[in-house]
Amino acid sequence: GVDKKDIQLNITENKIEVKVEKRKESEEKKKGYYRMERRYAGFYRAMPLPEGVHPEKAKAKYENGILEVKMPKAETKRISKIDIE
């Protein structure tokens, strides 16, 4: 039940933060009274990331209430065997 514009996504080298703020206002004017209602709901999660991801290359997609974040892993360095003299 959240719009894409209500989601804030922050990614650093070691964590990803998802923050959602949803606001809604309703107003009703009738003879003899005036009613105004304001609702606010929030959500926050911070999750650690594994070593070796590239946060600057992250891509996010939001569709049908599902937020999908993809980050490429850094290529692992090959270890070469060294002969001891």
PyMOL Python script that loads the backbone (N, CA, C, O; Angstrom):
from pymol import cmd

cmd.read_pdbstr("""\
ATOM      1  N   GLY A   1       0.802  -1.198   0.000  1.00  0.00           N
ATOM      2  CA  GLY A   1       0.000   0.000   0.000  1.00  0.00           C
ATOM      3  C   GLY A   1       0.842   1.259   0.000  1.00  0.00           C
ATOM      4  O   GLY A   1       0.416   2.281   0.538  1.00  0.00           O
ATOM      5  N   VAL A   2       2.026   1.213  -0.590  1.00  0.00           N
ATOM      6  CA  VAL A   2       2.921   2.370  -0.591  1.00  0.00           C
ATOM      7  C   VAL A   2       3.220   2.766  -2.033  1.00  0.00           C
ATOM      8  O   VAL A   2       3.392   1.911  -2.901  1.00  0.00           O
ATOM      9  N   ASP A   3       3.280   4.068  -2.275  1.00  0.00           N
ATOM     10  CA  ASP A   3       3.663   4.566  -3.600  1.00  0.00           C
ATOM     11  C   ASP A   3       5.185   4.623  -3.705  1.00  0.00           C
ATOM     12  O   ASP A   3       5.889   4.721  -2.699  1.00  0.00           O
ATOM     13  N   LYS A   4       5.671   4.562  -4.924  1.00  0.00           N
ATOM     14  CA  LYS A   4       7.106   4.607  -5.174  1.00  0.00           C
ATOM     15  C   LYS A   4       7.726   5.908  -4.660  1.00  0.00           C
ATOM     16  O   LYS A   4       8.866   5.915  -4.194  1.00  0.00           O
ATOM     17  N   LYS A   5       6.985   6.990  -4.743  1.00  0.00           N
ATOM     18  CA  LYS A   5       7.508   8.290  -4.308  1.00  0.00           C
ATOM     19  C   LYS A   5       7.680   8.384  -2.798  1.00  0.00           C
ATOM     20  O   LYS A   5       8.378   9.277  -2.317  1.00  0.00           O
ATOM     21  N   ASP A   6       7.058   7.480  -2.039  1.00  0.00           N
ATOM     22  CA  ASP A   6       7.149   7.487  -0.580  1.00  0.00           C
ATOM     23  C   ASP A   6       8.349   6.707  -0.053  1.00  0.00           C
ATOM     24  O   ASP A   6       8.599   6.706   1.153  1.00  0.00           O
ATOM     25  N   ILE A   7       9.092   6.045  -0.933  1.00  0.00           N
ATOM     26  CA  ILE A   7      10.210   5.193  -0.520  1.00  0.00           C
ATOM     27  C   ILE A   7      11.532   5.938  -0.702  1.00  0.00           C
ATOM     28  O   ILE A   7      11.789   6.541  -1.744  1.00  0.00           O
ATOM     29  N   GLN A   8      12.363   5.878   0.344  1.00  0.00           N
ATOM     30  CA  GLN A   8      13.708   6.435   0.272  1.00  0.00           C
ATOM     31  C   GLN A   8      14.686   5.285   0.509  1.00  0.00           C
ATOM     32  O   GLN A   8      14.576   4.560   1.498  1.00  0.00           O
ATOM     33  N   LEU A   9      15.635   5.125  -0.398  1.00  0.00           N
ATOM     34  CA  LEU A   9      16.584   4.013  -0.340  1.00  0.00           C
ATOM     35  C   LEU A   9      17.995   4.580  -0.279  1.00  0.00           C
ATOM     36  O   LEU A   9      18.404   5.331  -1.164  1.00  0.00           O
ATOM     37  N   ASN A  10      18.744   4.220   0.770  1.00  0.00           N
ATOM     38  CA  ASN A  10      20.128   4.665   0.933  1.00  0.00           C
ATOM     39  C   ASN A  10      21.026   3.440   1.019  1.00  0.00           C
ATOM     40  O   ASN A  10      20.745   2.502   1.764  1.00  0.00           O
ATOM     41  N   ILE A  11      22.115   3.458   0.245  1.00  0.00           N
ATOM     42  CA  ILE A  11      23.035   2.325   0.227  1.00  0.00           C
ATOM     43  C   ILE A  11      24.448   2.835   0.470  1.00  0.00           C
ATOM     44  O   ILE A  11      24.906   3.778  -0.175  1.00  0.00           O
ATOM     45  N   THR A  12      25.129   2.191   1.416  1.00  0.00           N
ATOM     46  CA  THR A  12      26.543   2.476   1.660  1.00  0.00           C
ATOM     47  C   THR A  12      27.313   1.193   1.400  1.00  0.00           C
ATOM     48  O   THR A  12      26.742   0.196   0.958  1.00  0.00           O
ATOM     49  N   GLU A  13      28.610   1.219   1.675  1.00  0.00           N
ATOM     50  CA  GLU A  13      29.435   0.041   1.413  1.00  0.00           C
ATOM     51  C   GLU A  13      29.051  -1.148   2.292  1.00  0.00           C
ATOM     52  O   GLU A  13      29.245  -2.299   1.900  1.00  0.00           O
ATOM     53  N   ASN A  14      28.505  -0.873   3.488  1.00  0.00           N
ATOM     54  CA  ASN A  14      28.237  -1.986   4.397  1.00  0.00           C
ATOM     55  C   ASN A  14      26.780  -2.148   4.830  1.00  0.00           C
ATOM     56  O   ASN A  14      26.470  -3.067   5.588  1.00  0.00           O
ATOM     57  N   LYS A  15      25.879  -1.276   4.368  1.00  0.00           N
ATOM     58  CA  LYS A  15      24.468  -1.449   4.748  1.00  0.00           C
ATOM     59  C   LYS A  15      23.528  -0.808   3.734  1.00  0.00           C
ATOM     60  O   LYS A  15      23.920   0.046   2.939  1.00  0.00           O
ATOM     61  N   ILE A  16      22.280  -1.248   3.792  1.00  0.00           N
ATOM     62  CA  ILE A  16      21.219  -0.693   2.962  1.00  0.00           C
ATOM     63  C   ILE A  16      20.102  -0.253   3.901  1.00  0.00           C
ATOM     64  O   ILE A  16      19.727  -0.990   4.813  1.00  0.00           O
ATOM     65  N   GLU A  17      19.572   0.940   3.681  1.00  0.00           N
ATOM     66  CA  GLU A  17      18.501   1.482   4.513  1.00  0.00           C
ATOM     67  C   GLU A  17      17.266   1.728   3.653  1.00  0.00           C
ATOM     68  O   GLU A  17      17.353   2.316   2.575  1.00  0.00           O
ATOM     69  N   VAL A  18      16.122   1.274   4.140  1.00  0.00           N
ATOM     70  CA  VAL A  18      14.848   1.494   3.460  1.00  0.00           C
ATOM     71  C   VAL A  18      13.969   2.283   4.421  1.00  0.00           C
ATOM     72  O   VAL A  18      13.707   1.849   5.544  1.00  0.00           O
ATOM     73  N   LYS A  19      13.517   3.447   3.965  1.00  0.00           N
ATOM     74  CA  LYS A  19      12.677   4.309   4.792  1.00  0.00           C
ATOM     75  C   LYS A  19      11.422   4.669   3.993  1.00  0.00           C
ATOM     76  O   LYS A  19      11.508   5.114   2.848  1.00  0.00           O
ATOM     77  N   VAL A  20      10.261   4.469   4.610  1.00  0.00           N
ATOM     78  CA  VAL A  20       8.986   4.758   3.959  1.00  0.00           C
ATOM     79  C   VAL A  20       8.195   5.704   4.851  1.00  0.00           C
ATOM     80  O   VAL A  20       8.047   5.462   6.049  1.00  0.00           O
ATOM     81  N   GLU A  21       7.691   6.773   4.267  1.00  0.00           N
ATOM     82  CA  GLU A  21       6.827   7.711   4.979  1.00  0.00           C
ATOM     83  C   GLU A  21       5.576   7.921   4.144  1.00  0.00           C
ATOM     84  O   GLU A  21       5.646   8.386   3.006  1.00  0.00           O
ATOM     85  N   LYS A  22       4.450   7.579   4.710  1.00  0.00           N
ATOM     86  CA  LYS A  22       3.179   7.712   4.005  1.00  0.00           C
ATOM     87  C   LYS A  22       2.295   8.693   4.765  1.00  0.00           C
ATOM     88  O   LYS A  22       2.073   8.545   5.967  1.00  0.00           O
ATOM     89  N   ARG A  23       1.803   9.683   4.060  1.00  0.00           N
ATOM     90  CA  ARG A  23       0.940  10.698   4.663  1.00  0.00           C
ATOM     91  C   ARG A  23      -0.357  10.797   3.879  1.00  0.00           C
ATOM     92  O   ARG A  23      -0.371  10.681   2.653  1.00  0.00           O
ATOM     93  N   LYS A  24      -1.430  11.011   4.596  1.00  0.00           N
ATOM     94  CA  LYS A  24      -2.720  11.161   3.943  1.00  0.00           C
ATOM     95  C   LYS A  24      -3.544  12.188   4.712  1.00  0.00           C
ATOM     96  O   LYS A  24      -3.602  12.158   5.941  1.00  0.00           O
ATOM     97  N   GLU A  25      -4.173  13.086   3.983  1.00  0.00           N
ATOM     98  CA  GLU A  25      -5.034  14.101   4.585  1.00  0.00           C
ATOM     99  C   GLU A  25      -6.406  14.021   3.944  1.00  0.00           C
ATOM    100  O   GLU A  25      -6.532  13.837   2.733  1.00  0.00           O
ATOM    101  N   SER A  26      -7.433  14.161   4.772  1.00  0.00           N
ATOM    102  CA  SER A  26      -8.792  14.223   4.247  1.00  0.00           C
ATOM    103  C   SER A  26      -9.511  15.376   4.936  1.00  0.00           C
ATOM    104  O   SER A  26      -9.268  15.686   6.102  1.00  0.00           O
ATOM    105  N   GLU A  27     -10.396  15.991   4.180  1.00  0.00           N
ATOM    106  CA  GLU A  27     -11.100  17.174   4.659  1.00  0.00           C
ATOM    107  C   GLU A  27     -12.569  17.045   4.285  1.00  0.00           C
ATOM    108  O   GLU A  27     -12.904  16.631   3.175  1.00  0.00           O
ATOM    109  N   GLU A  28     -13.432  17.400   5.213  1.00  0.00           N
ATOM    110  CA  GLU A  28     -14.870  17.310   4.971  1.00  0.00           C
ATOM    111  C   GLU A  28     -15.550  18.568   5.524  1.00  0.00           C
ATOM    112  O   GLU A  28     -15.401  18.909   6.697  1.00  0.00           O
ATOM    113  N   LYS A  29     -16.281  19.231   4.670  1.00  0.00           N
ATOM    114  CA  LYS A  29     -17.012  20.439   5.074  1.00  0.00           C
ATOM    115  C   LYS A  29     -18.491  20.220   4.797  1.00  0.00           C
ATOM    116  O   LYS A  29     -18.896  19.954   3.665  1.00  0.00           O
ATOM    117  N   LYS A  30     -19.272  20.333   5.832  1.00  0.00           N
ATOM    118  CA  LYS A  30     -20.716  20.250   5.686  1.00  0.00           C
ATOM    119  C   LYS A  30     -21.340  21.328   6.559  1.00  0.00           C
ATOM    120  O   LYS A  30     -20.669  21.968   7.369  1.00  0.00           O
ATOM    121  N   LYS A  31     -22.589  21.503   6.380  1.00  0.00           N
ATOM    122  CA  LYS A  31     -23.285  22.530   7.132  1.00  0.00           C
ATOM    123  C   LYS A  31     -23.212  22.208   8.631  1.00  0.00           C
ATOM    124  O   LYS A  31     -23.663  21.150   9.070  1.00  0.00           O
ATOM    125  N   GLY A  32     -22.662  23.099   9.374  1.00  0.00           N
ATOM    126  CA  GLY A  32     -22.607  22.959  10.823  1.00  0.00           C
ATOM    127  C   GLY A  32     -21.311  22.379  11.365  1.00  0.00           C
ATOM    128  O   GLY A  32     -21.068  22.455  12.569  1.00  0.00           O
ATOM    129  N   TYR A  33     -20.463  21.794  10.503  1.00  0.00           N
ATOM    130  CA  TYR A  33     -19.193  21.280  11.035  1.00  0.00           C
ATOM    131  C   TYR A  33     -18.127  21.194   9.936  1.00  0.00           C
ATOM    132  O   TYR A  33     -18.410  21.210   8.738  1.00  0.00           O
ATOM    133  N   TYR A  34     -16.914  21.105  10.411  1.00  0.00           N
ATOM    134  CA  TYR A  34     -15.742  20.983   9.548  1.00  0.00           C
ATOM    135  C   TYR A  34     -14.837  19.908  10.158  1.00  0.00           C
ATOM    136  O   TYR A  34     -14.516  19.971  11.344  1.00  0.00           O
ATOM    137  N   ARG A  35     -14.432  18.936   9.363  1.00  0.00           N
ATOM    138  CA  ARG A  35     -13.587  17.860   9.863  1.00  0.00           C
ATOM    139  C   ARG A  35     -12.356  17.726   8.974  1.00  0.00           C
ATOM    140  O   ARG A  35     -12.449  17.687   7.747  1.00  0.00           O
ATOM    141  N   MET A  36     -11.188  17.657   9.638  1.00  0.00           N
ATOM    142  CA  MET A  36      -9.934  17.452   8.922  1.00  0.00           C
ATOM    143  C   MET A  36      -9.182  16.323   9.627  1.00  0.00           C
ATOM    144  O   MET A  36      -9.032  16.328  10.848  1.00  0.00           O
ATOM    145  N   GLU A  37      -8.716  15.359   8.837  1.00  0.00           N
ATOM    146  CA  GLU A  37      -8.023  14.206   9.392  1.00  0.00           C
ATOM    147  C   GLU A  37      -6.671  14.054   8.714  1.00  0.00           C
ATOM    148  O   GLU A  37      -6.562  14.135   7.491  1.00  0.00           O
ATOM    149  N   ARG A  38      -5.644  13.834   9.523  1.00  0.00           N
ATOM    150  CA  ARG A  38      -4.294  13.627   8.996  1.00  0.00           C
ATOM    151  C   ARG A  38      -3.766  12.315   9.531  1.00  0.00           C
ATOM    152  O   ARG A  38      -3.832  12.048  10.731  1.00  0.00           O
ATOM    153  N   ARG A  39      -3.240  11.498   8.635  1.00  0.00           N
ATOM    154  CA  ARG A  39      -2.667  10.208   9.020  1.00  0.00           C
ATOM    155  C   ARG A  39      -1.211  10.160   8.578  1.00  0.00           C
ATOM    156  O   ARG A  39      -0.839  10.682   7.527  1.00  0.00           O
ATOM    157  N   TYR A  40      -0.412   9.526   9.404  1.00  0.00           N
ATOM    158  CA  TYR A  40       1.005   9.390   9.108  1.00  0.00           C
ATOM    159  C   TYR A  40       1.446   7.981   9.495  1.00  0.00           C
ATOM    160  O   TYR A  40       1.131   7.513  10.588  1.00  0.00           O
ATOM    161  N   ALA A  41       2.161   7.314   8.619  1.00  0.00           N
ATOM    162  CA  ALA A  41       2.696   5.986   8.913  1.00  0.00           C
ATOM    163  C   ALA A  41       4.131   5.930   8.410  1.00  0.00           C
ATOM    164  O   ALA A  41       4.449   6.476   7.353  1.00  0.00           O
ATOM    165  N   GLY A  42       4.983   5.276   9.162  1.00  0.00           N
ATOM    166  CA  GLY A  42       6.384   5.185   8.779  1.00  0.00           C
ATOM    167  C   GLY A  42       6.933   3.788   8.961  1.00  0.00           C
ATOM    168  O   GLY A  42       6.400   2.985   9.727  1.00  0.00           O
ATOM    169  N   PHE A  43       8.006   3.514   8.243  1.00  0.00           N
ATOM    170  CA  PHE A  43       8.653   2.215   8.276  1.00  0.00           C
ATOM    171  C   PHE A  43      10.129   2.439   8.017  1.00  0.00           C
ATOM    172  O   PHE A  43      10.494   3.225   7.142  1.00  0.00           O
ATOM    173  N   TYR A  44      10.984   1.753   8.772  1.00  0.00           N
ATOM    174  CA  TYR A  44      12.432   1.892   8.590  1.00  0.00           C
ATOM    175  C   TYR A  44      13.105   0.543   8.831  1.00  0.00           C
ATOM    176  O   TYR A  44      12.803  -0.145   9.806  1.00  0.00           O
ATOM    177  N   ARG A  45      14.014   0.175   7.938  1.00  0.00           N
ATOM    178  CA  ARG A  45      14.817  -1.030   8.111  1.00  0.00           C
ATOM    179  C   ARG A  45      16.237  -0.734   7.629  1.00  0.00           C
ATOM    180  O   ARG A  45      16.438  -0.055   6.622  1.00  0.00           O
ATOM    181  N   ALA A  46      17.212  -1.255   8.365  1.00  0.00           N
ATOM    182  CA  ALA A  46      18.615  -1.184   7.962  1.00  0.00           C
ATOM    183  C   ALA A  46      19.156  -2.607   7.990  1.00  0.00           C
ATOM    184  O   ALA A  46      19.020  -3.313   8.989  1.00  0.00           O
ATOM    185  N   MET A  47      19.764  -3.016   6.893  1.00  0.00           N
ATOM    186  CA  MET A  47      20.272  -4.380   6.777  1.00  0.00           C
ATOM    187  C   MET A  47      21.738  -4.350   6.359  1.00  0.00           C
ATOM    188  O   MET A  47      22.120  -3.566   5.491  1.00  0.00           O
ATOM    189  N   PRO A  48      22.556  -5.197   6.969  1.00  0.00           N
ATOM    190  CA  PRO A  48      23.970  -5.231   6.570  1.00  0.00           C
ATOM    191  C   PRO A  48      24.142  -5.886   5.203  1.00  0.00           C
ATOM    192  O   PRO A  48      23.368  -6.758   4.807  1.00  0.00           O
ATOM    193  N   LEU A  49      25.160  -5.450   4.507  1.00  0.00           N
ATOM    194  CA  LEU A  49      25.491  -6.028   3.198  1.00  0.00           C
ATOM    195  C   LEU A  49      26.745  -6.874   3.316  1.00  0.00           C
ATOM    196  O   LEU A  49      27.606  -6.582   4.146  1.00  0.00           O
ATOM    197  N   PRO A  50      26.865  -7.901   2.519  1.00  0.00           N
ATOM    198  CA  PRO A  50      28.092  -8.702   2.547  1.00  0.00           C
ATOM    199  C   PRO A  50      29.252  -7.918   1.942  1.00  0.00           C
ATOM    200  O   PRO A  50      29.052  -6.942   1.218  1.00  0.00           O
ATOM    201  N   GLU A  51      30.442  -8.356   2.246  1.00  0.00           N
ATOM    202  CA  GLU A  51      31.619  -7.700   1.673  1.00  0.00           C
ATOM    203  C   GLU A  51      31.671  -7.944   0.175  1.00  0.00           C
ATOM    204  O   GLU A  51      31.218  -8.974  -0.324  1.00  0.00           O
ATOM    205  N   GLY A  52      32.231  -6.978  -0.522  1.00  0.00           N
ATOM    206  CA  GLY A  52      32.467  -7.173  -1.941  1.00  0.00           C
ATOM    207  C   GLY A  52      31.335  -6.776  -2.864  1.00  0.00           C
ATOM    208  O   GLY A  52      31.278  -7.266  -3.991  1.00  0.00           O
ATOM    209  N   VAL A  53      30.432  -5.909  -2.437  1.00  0.00           N
ATOM    210  CA  VAL A  53      29.395  -5.423  -3.352  1.00  0.00           C
ATOM    211  C   VAL A  53      29.739  -4.006  -3.777  1.00  0.00           C
ATOM    212  O   VAL A  53      30.472  -3.296  -3.088  1.00  0.00           O
ATOM    213  N   HIS A  54      29.206  -3.605  -4.913  1.00  0.00           N
ATOM    214  CA  HIS A  54      29.424  -2.249  -5.437  1.00  0.00           C
ATOM    215  C   HIS A  54      28.145  -1.434  -5.244  1.00  0.00           C
ATOM    216  O   HIS A  54      27.249  -1.509  -6.084  1.00  0.00           O
ATOM    217  N   PRO A  55      28.033  -0.653  -4.157  1.00  0.00           N
ATOM    218  CA  PRO A  55      26.804   0.110  -3.925  1.00  0.00           C
ATOM    219  C   PRO A  55      26.545   1.188  -4.983  1.00  0.00           C
ATOM    220  O   PRO A  55      25.394   1.547  -5.232  1.00  0.00           O
ATOM    221  N   GLU A  56      27.602   1.699  -5.602  1.00  0.00           N
ATOM    222  CA  GLU A  56      27.426   2.741  -6.617  1.00  0.00           C
ATOM    223  C   GLU A  56      26.803   2.204  -7.899  1.00  0.00           C
ATOM    224  O   GLU A  56      26.327   2.983  -8.725  1.00  0.00           O
ATOM    225  N   LYS A  57      26.797   0.891  -8.077  1.00  0.00           N
ATOM    226  CA  LYS A  57      26.207   0.283  -9.265  1.00  0.00           C
ATOM    227  C   LYS A  57      24.857  -0.381  -8.974  1.00  0.00           C
ATOM    228  O   LYS A  57      24.372  -1.184  -9.771  1.00  0.00           O
ATOM    229  N   ALA A  58      24.260  -0.043  -7.843  1.00  0.00           N
ATOM    230  CA  ALA A  58      22.983  -0.654  -7.438  1.00  0.00           C
ATOM    231  C   ALA A  58      21.846  -0.149  -8.318  1.00  0.00           C
ATOM    232  O   ALA A  58      21.856   0.991  -8.782  1.00  0.00           O
ATOM    233  N   LYS A  59      20.875  -1.017  -8.533  1.00  0.00           N
ATOM    234  CA  LYS A  59      19.667  -0.667  -9.288  1.00  0.00           C
ATOM    235  C   LYS A  59      18.467  -1.143  -8.486  1.00  0.00           C
ATOM    236  O   LYS A  59      18.470  -2.241  -7.929  1.00  0.00           O
ATOM    237  N   ALA A  60      17.435  -0.298  -8.436  1.00  0.00           N
ATOM    238  CA  ALA A  60      16.232  -0.640  -7.672  1.00  0.00           C
ATOM    239  C   ALA A  60      15.014  -0.599  -8.587  1.00  0.00           C
ATOM    240  O   ALA A  60      14.933   0.199  -9.520  1.00  0.00           O
ATOM    241  N   LYS A  61      14.067  -1.492  -8.285  1.00  0.00           N
ATOM    242  CA  LYS A  61      12.834  -1.584  -9.065  1.00  0.00           C
ATOM    243  C   LYS A  61      11.685  -1.817  -8.081  1.00  0.00           C
ATOM    244  O   LYS A  61      11.802  -2.637  -7.170  1.00  0.00           O
ATOM    245  N   TYR A  62      10.579  -1.097  -8.264  1.00  0.00           N
ATOM    246  CA  TYR A  62       9.411  -1.248  -7.407  1.00  0.00           C
ATOM    247  C   TYR A  62       8.205  -1.564  -8.279  1.00  0.00           C
ATOM    248  O   TYR A  62       7.817  -0.768  -9.134  1.00  0.00           O
ATOM    249  N   GLU A  63       7.618  -2.734  -8.051  1.00  0.00           N
ATOM    250  CA  GLU A  63       6.484  -3.151  -8.871  1.00  0.00           C
ATOM    251  C   GLU A  63       5.548  -4.027  -8.043  1.00  0.00           C
ATOM    252  O   GLU A  63       5.988  -4.976  -7.393  1.00  0.00           O
ATOM    253  N   ASN A  64       4.264  -3.708  -8.071  1.00  0.00           N
ATOM    254  CA  ASN A  64       3.234  -4.478  -7.367  1.00  0.00           C
ATOM    255  C   ASN A  64       3.539  -4.664  -5.885  1.00  0.00           C
ATOM    256  O   ASN A  64       3.297  -5.737  -5.332  1.00  0.00           O
ATOM    257  N   GLY A  65       4.070  -3.621  -5.234  1.00  0.00           N
ATOM    258  CA  GLY A  65       4.339  -3.675  -3.805  1.00  0.00           C
ATOM    259  C   GLY A  65       5.630  -4.371  -3.422  1.00  0.00           C
ATOM    260  O   GLY A  65       5.884  -4.587  -2.237  1.00  0.00           O
ATOM    261  N   ILE A  66       6.452  -4.726  -4.401  1.00  0.00           N
ATOM    262  CA  ILE A  66       7.708  -5.421  -4.125  1.00  0.00           C
ATOM    263  C   ILE A  66       8.878  -4.538  -4.557  1.00  0.00           C
ATOM    264  O   ILE A  66       8.959  -4.105  -5.706  1.00  0.00           O
ATOM    265  N   LEU A  67       9.779  -4.283  -3.612  1.00  0.00           N
ATOM    266  CA  LEU A  67      10.987  -3.508  -3.886  1.00  0.00           C
ATOM    267  C   LEU A  67      12.131  -4.490  -4.126  1.00  0.00           C
ATOM    268  O   LEU A  67      12.456  -5.309  -3.266  1.00  0.00           O
ATOM    269  N   GLU A  68      12.733  -4.393  -5.304  1.00  0.00           N
ATOM    270  CA  GLU A  68      13.841  -5.279  -5.665  1.00  0.00           C
ATOM    271  C   GLU A  68      15.091  -4.438  -5.864  1.00  0.00           C
ATOM    272  O   GLU A  68      15.090  -3.503  -6.665  1.00  0.00           O
ATOM    273  N   VAL A  69      16.156  -4.764  -5.142  1.00  0.00           N
ATOM    274  CA  VAL A  69      17.424  -4.043  -5.235  1.00  0.00           C
ATOM    275  C   VAL A  69      18.495  -5.033  -5.678  1.00  0.00           C
ATOM    276  O   VAL A  69      18.662  -6.093  -5.076  1.00  0.00           O
ATOM    277  N   LYS A  70      19.211  -4.678  -6.728  1.00  0.00           N
ATOM    278  CA  LYS A  70      20.282  -5.538  -7.243  1.00  0.00           C
ATOM    279  C   LYS A  70      21.595  -4.778  -7.185  1.00  0.00           C
ATOM    280  O   LYS A  70      21.679  -3.617  -7.586  1.00  0.00           O
ATOM    281  N   MET A  71      22.624  -5.457  -6.675  1.00  0.00           N
ATOM    282  CA  MET A  71      23.973  -4.900  -6.604  1.00  0.00           C
ATOM    283  C   MET A  71      24.964  -5.947  -7.098  1.00  0.00           C
ATOM    284  O   MET A  71      24.928  -7.093  -6.649  1.00  0.00           O
ATOM    285  N   PRO A  72      25.836  -5.568  -8.008  1.00  0.00           N
ATOM    286  CA  PRO A  72      26.819  -6.553  -8.473  1.00  0.00           C
ATOM    287  C   PRO A  72      27.895  -6.814  -7.420  1.00  0.00           C
ATOM    288  O   PRO A  72      28.308  -5.917  -6.685  1.00  0.00           O
ATOM    289  N   LYS A  73      28.328  -8.058  -7.375  1.00  0.00           N
ATOM    290  CA  LYS A  73      29.426  -8.415  -6.487  1.00  0.00           C
ATOM    291  C   LYS A  73      30.737  -8.087  -7.168  1.00  0.00           C
ATOM    292  O   LYS A  73      30.846  -8.127  -8.393  1.00  0.00           O
ATOM    293  N   ALA A  74      31.726  -7.763  -6.362  1.00  0.00           N
ATOM    294  CA  ALA A  74      33.063  -7.544  -6.903  1.00  0.00           C
ATOM    295  C   ALA A  74      33.642  -8.896  -7.308  1.00  0.00           C
ATOM    296  O   ALA A  74      33.397  -9.914  -6.660  1.00  0.00           O
ATOM    297  N   GLU A  75      34.389  -8.885  -8.356  1.00  0.00           N
ATOM    298  CA  GLU A  75      34.998 -10.136  -8.788  1.00  0.00           C
ATOM    299  C   GLU A  75      36.042 -10.556  -7.769  1.00  0.00           C
ATOM    300  O   GLU A  75      36.800  -9.733  -7.254  1.00  0.00           O
ATOM    301  N   THR A  76      36.068 -11.828  -7.494  1.00  0.00           N
ATOM    302  CA  THR A  76      37.060 -12.326  -6.537  1.00  0.00           C
ATOM    303  C   THR A  76      38.417 -12.387  -7.210  1.00  0.00           C
ATOM    304  O   THR A  76      38.535 -12.714  -8.391  1.00  0.00           O
ATOM    305  N   LYS A  77      39.418 -12.072  -6.442  1.00  0.00           N
ATOM    306  CA  LYS A  77      40.776 -12.106  -6.983  1.00  0.00           C
ATOM    307  C   LYS A  77      41.276 -13.547  -6.936  1.00  0.00           C
ATOM    308  O   LYS A  77      41.069 -14.269  -5.961  1.00  0.00           O
ATOM    309  N   ARG A  78      41.919 -13.927  -7.988  1.00  0.00           N
ATOM    310  CA  ARG A  78      42.452 -15.284  -8.040  1.00  0.00           C
ATOM    311  C   ARG A  78      43.745 -15.353  -7.235  1.00  0.00           C
ATOM    312  O   ARG A  78      44.588 -14.458  -7.283  1.00  0.00           O
ATOM    313  N   ILE A  79      43.862 -16.412  -6.523  1.00  0.00           N
ATOM    314  CA  ILE A  79      45.072 -16.616  -5.735  1.00  0.00           C
ATOM    315  C   ILE A  79      46.006 -17.521  -6.550  1.00  0.00           C
ATOM    316  O   ILE A  79      45.629 -18.611  -6.981  1.00  0.00           O
ATOM    317  N   SER A  80      47.198 -17.044  -6.740  1.00  0.00           N
ATOM    318  CA  SER A  80      48.141 -17.847  -7.489  1.00  0.00           C
ATOM    319  C   SER A  80      49.134 -18.515  -6.519  1.00  0.00           C
ATOM    320  O   SER A  80      49.519 -17.948  -5.496  1.00  0.00           O
ATOM    321  N   LYS A  81      49.512 -19.692  -6.871  1.00  0.00           N
ATOM    322  CA  LYS A  81      50.428 -20.463  -6.040  1.00  0.00           C
ATOM    323  C   LYS A  81      51.837 -19.967  -6.291  1.00  0.00           C
ATOM    324  O   LYS A  81      52.249 -19.774  -7.435  1.00  0.00           O
ATOM    325  N   ILE A  82      52.566 -19.765  -5.218  1.00  0.00           N
ATOM    326  CA  ILE A  82      53.950 -19.268  -5.332  1.00  0.00           C
ATOM    327  C   ILE A  82      54.884 -20.332  -4.794  1.00  0.00           C
ATOM    328  O   ILE A  82      54.678 -20.871  -3.706  1.00  0.00           O
ATOM    329  N   ASP A  83      55.892 -20.619  -5.555  1.00  0.00           N
ATOM    330  CA  ASP A  83      56.902 -21.582  -5.111  1.00  0.00           C
ATOM    331  C   ASP A  83      57.863 -20.901  -4.146  1.00  0.00           C
ATOM    332  O   ASP A  83      58.260 -19.752  -4.342  1.00  0.00           O
ATOM    333  N   ILE A  84      58.222 -21.630  -3.112  1.00  0.00           N
ATOM    334  CA  ILE A  84      59.165 -21.087  -2.119  1.00  0.00           C
ATOM    335  C   ILE A  84      60.560 -21.588  -2.455  1.00  0.00           C
ATOM    336  O   ILE A  84      60.766 -22.781  -2.677  1.00  0.00           O
ATOM    337  N   GLU A  85      61.503 -20.679  -2.489  1.00  0.00           N
ATOM    338  CA  GLU A  85      62.890 -21.051  -2.818  1.00  0.00           C
ATOM    339  C   GLU A  85      63.658 -21.418  -1.594  1.00  0.00           C
ATOM    340  O   GLU A  85      64.838 -21.757  -1.684  1.00  0.00           O
TER     341      GLU A  85
END
""", "prot")
cmd.dss("prot")
cmd.show_as("cartoon", "prot")
cmd.util.cbc("prot")
cmd.orient("prot")
